[in-house]
Each structure stands twice: as C-alpha cells, then as structure tokens.
Amino acid sequence: MIYMKNGLVVFKETENIGDDIQSYAALRHLPKIDYYIEREELDLFIPTKKEQVLTIMNGWYLHSKINFPLSPYIYPIFISTHFSSYKSGGIKTEYLNDFSKTELLKYAPIGCRDSGTAKILDEYKIPNYFSGCLTLTIEKDPTIEKKDYICLVDIDPKVENCIYNNLGTKYEIIKKTHTLNKEKNMQLSWEERFSNVKKLLDTYQSAKLVVTSRLHCALPCLALNTPVLLLYNEEDIYIKDRLSDYTKLLNFMSTKEFLSKGIKTLKKGIKNSDKYLKIKNSLETKLQQSIKEATKNNLNSTLPALKDYKDLYIKPKKHFDKIYHLAVKQMEIDERNYINLKYEKDYWQKEFNNLLLKVNEYNNLTTERNYLSKKYDEIIKENSFLKKKLSKYEKKEKVIKRSKNEHKK
C-alpha cells in the first residue's frame, strides 16, 4: 500500500470557531497531519516534495473564490462539502463550470453537507450524494461527567432573557459564543486552537441542555449525546438552505415560537433523536473507503515539478491576487459580496478604469500588471499541464490589457 501524506484544511483568519470545529472533526479521521492547508489559498498549496496530499474537503467554500479549484498536489475527498448559491458568500454556481467542473468530476461523486449543495451540483451535472456533516462523527470524551447547567450559544437576547427569567433560579446558565477575536486567535498554534475546540465541546458534553442558533454547536451536541434545541428562522433563505436538512434530526423552533411556547417545552424536557446515527455511520464508512481508494489512485507521476509550479503558477498568481484584492479594497467592495458583480470578468470590465483613476499606487500597479501579463504569456506557451488551470486567468489578463489601453487613450 502506498502511503500518502495527509493535509488538514484550516482557515487561519476565521472569526467563527465553527470553522475550527469542522477541521477538528476531520482531524480525528486522519492518522497524522503532515500539512495544514489554508482554505482560502487552495490553489497555492505546495508540499515539500512532489507528491499528492490526501485532504478531507469537509466544510464551507469559499471567500477567496479566485483560489478555486485546487492545487494539483491536493488529493481531495469531497465529503460533507458545502457550496452556496447565495450572494452572501461561498462558491456560487458560476464557479462550478469549465475547469472547476472538470476537476470536481475527477473526484465525483461529491458528498454534500446539505441538499442546497446537491442542487447546485445537479445543475452542472456533477454526480453527488447527501453525506451529512462530519461534525456528527465527533466522539464523546468518556471522562466527562454531566452537570446541572444550561448552555446558551449565540441566541436572540429576547430568548436569553426569557430563559434567565424562567429557569435562572433553578439552573446555572452558562453563555458561550462561536464568535472569535480573529487577531488573537490567529496568534495561536493549531494545537492551541484545537485545544480550545476540545474545551468548548467538553462544555457542551457536560451540559444538561444546550440552546443555540449555531449548526456546528447543535450537530456536535447530537454526537455528544447532549439534549439540544436549535433556534433558526426559516425566512432567512440562506440559513434555511444550510439547516433544513437537519431539522429531521434536531429539536428546533423559530425565535418567535420559542417566545410563545419554548419555556414550556424546556420544562417538559427534550430528548435528542437517534436518527443522526444512520448518517454518522454512513459518513464514517464512506470516508474510510475513500481514504483506502485514494492510496490506489496515487497520481504522483503526473504532477508538475515543484519548481515549475512555483515559477509558472504560484508566483504570477500571487501577483494577480495582489492586484485583485487591491481592486476590491479600493472600490470599497466587501470581499464576501464581490460575487454580486455577477462574475469576475464582469468586475474587471466594469471597474478597472475606475480603479486606475482612484488608486494612489498607480505606478506600482502598472509595474505589477505588466509583469503579470508577461508571465501569463510565458505560462501559456511553456507548460501544457498548466494551460487549462490558467485559462480563466488568461481571459482576465486580456481584460486588464484592454483596460490599460483604454486608459491611455
């Protein structure tokens, strides 16, 4: 059996510990971690030697859409994967065509975390199945004892007050949040961050009850055998898209419903359904099968040399990213919502002239742009392996050149 190195997808700059919980859930399925792979730089990953790195692609994709699809050195297992069709963030459907579609088809069927993702993939005829969320496979710590407290996690203040006023004299109430201080969290090692995840999960496991609006609090609570009530509002379409598949597994109600009957429900007592076990068992079986199959499909012989990938893709792509993100910043567009501009090529067509007029670093940008344009021409001529990978960026460069010429006029 060929041993493959293992990579763990992480998001260093996250403000939501749910992202770290997702990584933690994948961590326990791998014998060791050889590489931490930044979620927002998937195409820029390069190992220390020419080899493919087995990587579980669970979780949400992606703020930096221009960094999708993946580095050729990543051997992805797409399971518990979420793509979004909404403008609020994530990979929108326009990104799942052309080269991205070809790459996904290589590793299909794609295990979808929710039916919303499956619907997107169906639209592009990419084989898929509902896998469920990998956080359902988190294991209980047998040393943790149950305690007599209620844990509230990021719920509406009105609900919070209602619980304090009606149950606060009978039970200790502990408040937790999944919102992180990004700057402080980024200074921690991954070992420290996963230790913080474990402490939070221990708090959930020992609780008498958890009330939350967070999916990645509610699903781990099922796995930890802690009674949990999920509060979410169906009128929020994006939230519904992510959560509706799990209402069959969870006790749930809207904030409005809770304020009218929630306390009565809590006093009566809630129990978790064991329906999640079927999904959990299926997830674990499918994941282990996929890991075994990956060792048979080792593609090291077809990979580009590390130096070629660094010189012909990573270096010029970083220059492109620099210009792109500078444009986003200068045009005062929220990076999570720049997909509102329909598609990246439209962004360049509509906004590049404005950028040149507004930005203070015009001379610097001109130098960067000329360098980038030259390197992309070289890439297309010199390396057939990377031609498909770079074709969408070549199109953008043509738009940049045209914008430059129009500006000179």
WORA-V555357 format. One record per residue. PHI is phi in radians with two decimals (NA if undefined). OMEGA is omega as a letter, one per 40 degrees, with the letter a starting at -180 (999 if undefined). D_LAST is the distance of its C-alpha to the last C-alpha in Angstrom with 1 decimal. Layout:
{{PHI	OMEGA	D_LAST} {PHI	OMEGA	D_LAST}}
//
This chain:
{{NA	i	62.4} {-1.39	i	59.1} {-1.48	i	58.2} {-1.82	i	54.7} {-1.21	a	53.2} {-2.05	i	52.5} {-2.06	i	49.4} {-2.10	i	49.3} {-1.31	a	46.2} {-2.34	i	45.7} {-2.21	a	43.3} {-1.07	a	43.3} {-1.64	a	41.4} {-1.14	i	43.3} {-1.89	a	44.6} {-2.26	a	47.1} {-1.13	i	50.2} {-1.01	i	50.3} {-1.14	i	47.7} {-1.20	i	50.2} {-1.12	i	53.0} {-1.07	i	51.2} {-1.13	i	50.9} {-1.06	i	54.5} {-1.13	i	55.6} {-1.30	a	54.1} {-0.95	a	55.5} {-1.26	i	59.1} {-1.64	a	58.6} {-2.01	a	57.5} {-1.15	i	60.0} {-2.81	i	57.8} {-1.94	i	54.1} {-1.64	a	52.5} {-2.49	i	48.9} {-1.68	a	47.3} {-1.89	a	44.1} {-1.18	a	41.5} {-1.01	a	40.8} {-1.55	i	37.2} {-2.38	a	36.5} {-1.08	a	38.3} {-1.43	a	36.0} {-1.70	a	36.2} {-1.19	i	40.0} {-2.52	a	41.5} {-1.38	a	45.3} {-1.41	i	47.1} {-2.51	a	48.0} {-1.23	i	47.0} {-2.85	i	48.6} {-1.57	a	48.1} {-2.05	i	48.9} {-1.12	a	50.6} {-2.46	i	49.0} {-1.42	a	50.1} {-1.75	i	47.1} {-1.36	i	48.8} {1.89	a	47.0} {-1.79	i	43.7} {-2.29	f	40.3} {-3.09	i	37.6} {-1.22	a	35.2} {-1.47	a	32.9} {-1.12	i	32.3} {-1.25	i	29.7} {-1.84	i	32.8} {-2.22	e	34.7} {-1.47	a	36.4} {-1.67	i	38.7} {-1.03	i	39.0} {-1.15	a	41.0} {-1.49	i	43.7} {-1.58	i	44.6} {-1.75	a	47.3} {-1.53	i	47.1} {-1.92	a	49.9} {-1.45	i	48.3} {-2.51	a	51.1} {1.03	a	51.0} {-1.69	i	47.2} {-2.19	i	45.2} {-1.97	a	41.8} {-1.87	i	40.6} {-1.82	a	39.2} {-1.87	a	38.3} {-1.29	a	35.3} {-1.31	i	37.2} {2.54	i	36.7} {1.56	i	37.7} {-1.25	i	36.6} {-1.53	a	35.6} {-1.04	a	36.3} {-1.04	a	32.8} {-1.46	a	33.4} {-1.75	i	36.6} {-2.30	i	35.3} {0.89	a	34.2} {-1.15	i	34.9} {-1.08	i	36.3} {-1.10	i	38.8} {-1.02	i	39.8} {-1.14	i	40.6} {-1.14	a	42.6} {-1.08	i	44.5} {-1.08	a	45.7} {-2.03	i	47.5} {-1.26	e	48.6} {-1.33	a	50.5} {-1.54	i	48.7} {-1.41	a	51.0} {-1.67	i	49.7} {-1.27	a	50.6} {-2.70	a	50.5} {-1.24	i	50.4} {-1.09	i	46.9} {-1.14	i	45.6} {-1.05	i	47.8} {-1.11	i	46.3} {-1.07	a	42.7} {-1.18	i	43.9} {-1.04	a	45.9} {-1.04	a	42.7} {-1.80	i	41.3} {0.95	i	44.7} {-1.80	a	45.1} {-0.95	a	48.9} {-2.73	i	50.0} {-2.69	i	53.0} {-1.42	a	53.9} {-1.73	a	54.9} {1.50	a	55.2} {-1.76	a	54.2} {-1.13	i	55.2} {-1.17	i	56.4} {-1.21	a	59.4} {-1.69	i	60.6} {-1.05	a	60.9} {-1.71	i	64.5} {-1.20	i	66.9} {-1.60	a	68.3} {-1.14	a	72.1} {-1.52	a	72.8} {-1.46	i	71.1} {-1.77	i	73.6} {-1.23	i	73.1} {-2.22	a	73.1} {-1.74	i	73.7} {-2.39	i	70.3} {-1.85	a	67.5} {-1.90	i	63.9} {-1.90	a	61.1} {-2.24	i	57.5} {0.95	i	54.5} {-1.89	a	56.2} {-1.01	i	55.7} {-0.96	i	57.4} {-1.15	i	59.6} {-1.18	i	61.0} {-1.01	i	61.4} {-1.09	i	63.5} {-1.07	a	65.5} {-1.23	i	66.5} {-1.03	a	67.4} {-1.17	a	69.5} {-1.79	a	71.4} {-2.16	a	71.6} {-1.12	i	71.0} {-1.43	a	74.7} {-1.66	a	75.7} {-2.21	i	73.0} {-1.21	i	70.8} {-2.09	a	67.2} {-2.00	i	64.5} {-1.78	i	60.8} {-2.31	i	58.1} {-2.39	i	54.4} {-1.63	i	51.9} {-1.45	a	49.2} {-1.84	i	48.6} {-1.44	a	47.4} {-0.99	a	44.5} {-1.07	i	44.3} {-1.18	a	48.0} {-1.13	a	48.3} {-1.15	a	45.6} {-1.41	a	47.8} {-1.47	i	50.7} {-1.29	i	51.5} {-1.15	i	51.7} {-1.07	i	55.4} {-1.19	a	55.5} {-1.14	i	53.2} {-1.26	i	55.3} {-1.14	i	58.4} {-1.16	i	57.0} {-1.07	a	56.5} {-1.04	i	60.2} {-1.09	i	61.4} {-1.14	i	59.7} {-1.11	i	61.1} {-1.09	i	64.5} {-1.09	i	64.3} {-1.16	a	63.6} {-1.14	a	66.4} {-1.49	a	69.0} {-1.26	i	68.1} {-1.28	a	70.5} {-2.79	i	67.5} {-2.16	i	63.7} {-2.06	a	61.7} {-2.62	i	58.0} {-1.87	a	54.7} {-1.73	i	53.3} {-1.07	a	53.6} {-1.55	i	53.8} {-1.83	a	56.7} {-1.12	a	58.5} {-1.18	i	58.4} {-1.02	i	59.6} {-1.11	i	62.4} {-1.06	a	63.5} {-1.11	a	63.7} {-1.59	i	65.5} {1.07	i	68.0} {-1.89	i	67.2} {-0.95	a	67.5} {-2.44	i	64.0} {-2.05	i	62.7} {-1.69	i	59.0} {-1.86	i	57.5} {-2.67	a	54.4} {-1.86	a	53.0} {-1.16	i	52.3} {-1.21	i	49.9} {-1.46	a	47.4} {-1.08	a	46.1} {-1.11	i	44.6} {-1.11	i	47.8} {-1.06	a	49.9} {-1.05	a	47.9} {-1.41	a	48.7} {-1.83	a	52.3} {-1.06	i	53.9} {-1.11	a	55.1} {-1.70	i	57.2} {-1.21	i	58.9} {-1.28	a	61.5} {-1.78	a	62.3} {-2.01	i	62.1} {-1.29	a	63.8} {-2.59	i	61.0} {-2.85	i	60.5} {-1.41	i	58.0} {-1.02	i	58.0} {-1.06	i	59.4} {-1.11	a	62.2} {-1.08	a	63.1} {-1.14	i	63.6} {-1.69	a	66.1} {-2.48	a	68.0} {-1.13	a	66.5} {-1.09	i	69.3} {-1.05	i	72.0} {-1.10	a	70.3} {-1.18	i	70.2} {-1.15	i	73.8} {-1.20	a	74.9} {1.74	i	73.2} {-2.08	i	70.5} {-2.16	i	70.7} {-1.37	i	68.0} {-1.34	i	68.1} {-1.72	a	68.5} {-1.11	a	66.2} {-1.14	a	63.5} {-1.07	i	65.8} {-1.10	i	65.1} {-1.19	i	61.3} {-1.01	a	62.0} {-1.11	i	64.3} {-1.12	i	62.0} {-1.03	a	59.0} {-1.12	i	61.1} {-1.13	a	62.4} {-1.11	a	59.1} {-1.14	i	57.4} {-1.15	i	60.2} {-1.10	a	60.0} {-1.14	i	56.3} {-1.13	i	56.8} {-1.14	i	59.5} {-1.12	a	57.4} {-1.05	a	54.5} {-1.17	i	56.7} {-1.47	a	57.3} {-1.83	a	53.6} {-1.01	a	52.6} {-1.97	a	49.5} {-0.97	a	49.2} {-1.18	a	49.3} {-1.69	a	46.0} {-1.39	i	44.0} {-1.25	i	41.4} {-1.08	a	42.4} {-0.99	a	41.6} {-1.09	i	39.6} {-1.08	a	37.5} {-1.17	i	36.7} {-1.10	a	36.0} {-1.32	a	33.7} {-1.64	i	32.0} {-2.15	a	31.8} {-1.11	a	32.7} {-1.05	i	30.7} {-1.16	a	27.3} {-1.16	i	28.2} {-1.12	i	28.9} {-1.12	i	25.5} {-1.09	i	24.1} {-1.03	a	26.5} {-1.05	i	25.6} {-1.12	a	21.9} {-1.05	a	23.1} {-1.23	i	25.7} {-1.12	i	23.6} {-1.09	i	21.2} {-1.04	a	24.4} {-1.15	a	25.7} {-1.17	i	22.7} {-1.47	i	22.3} {0.97	i	26.0} {-1.86	i	27.0} {-1.08	a	30.6} {-1.03	a	30.6} {-1.28	a	33.5} {-2.07	a	31.8} {-1.20	i	28.3} {-1.13	i	29.6} {-0.98	a	29.4} {-1.38	i	25.8} {1.49	i	27.5} {-2.89	a	26.4} {-1.02	a	24.3} {-1.10	i	21.7} {-1.15	i	21.2} {-1.03	a	20.8} {-1.12	a	17.8} {-1.06	a	16.2} {-1.50	a	16.9} {-2.00	a	16.8} {-1.15	i	14.5} {-1.06	i	11.5} {-1.11	i	14.4} {-1.06	a	15.9} {-1.09	a	13.1} {-1.33	a	13.3} {-1.65	a	17.1} {-1.29	i	18.4} {-1.38	a	19.9} {-1.66	a	19.9} {-0.99	a	16.2} {-1.09	i	17.0} {-1.07	a	19.9} {-1.09	a	18.0} {-1.06	i	15.5} {-1.09	i	18.7} {-1.04	a	20.4} {-1.13	a	17.7} {-1.13	i	17.5} {-1.08	a	21.3} {-1.09	i	21.8} {-1.05	a	19.6} {-1.12	a	21.7} {-1.11	a	24.9} {-1.15	i	24.4} {-1.07	i	24.0} {-1.14	a	27.2} {-1.05	a	29.0} {-1.09	a	28.5} {-1.33	a	29.7} {-1.63	a	32.6} {-2.37	a	34.3} {-1.20	a	35.4} {-1.06	a	37.3} {-1.55	a	34.2} {-1.03	a	32.0} {-1.15	a	33.0} {-1.03	a	32.9} {-1.75	a	29.3} {-1.07	a	28.0} {-1.23	i	26.8} {-1.33	i	24.8} {-1.08	i	23.3} {-1.05	a	21.9} {-1.14	i	20.4} {-1.11	i	18.7} {-1.10	i	17.0} {-1.13	i	15.6} {-1.09	i	14.5} {-1.06	a	12.8} {-1.11	i	10.9} {-1.11	i	10.0} {-1.09	a	8.9} {-1.10	i	6.5} {-1.14	i	5.2} {-1.14	i	5.4} {-1.10	i	3.8} {-1.14	999	0.0}}
//
